C-alpha cells in the first residue's frame, strides 16, 4: 500500500511540474519528458503524468510547433 501511495505521489509531483512548465510556454512532448526526468522524477511517473497532460489537451506537439515557428518568425 505504501509503495502504491509513493507511486501516485510521484506521478502527481511530475504532473504538477509539467503543468508549471507548460504555463510558461508550450513544450514538445519529448522535451518536457526529458526535462521532468532531469528534475529528477521517476521515468514511469513522468510517462503517467504526460499521459494525463495529453489527455487534458495541455501538451500538444502541433501547438508547440506553431508557437515555435511564430516566435522564430517574429525575431526575423
PyMOL commands that set and color helices and strands:
alter all, ss='L'
color gray80, all
select helices_A, chain A and resi 2-24+29-38+43-55+61-75
alter helices_A, ss='H'
color red, helices_A
deselect
rebuild
show_as cartoon
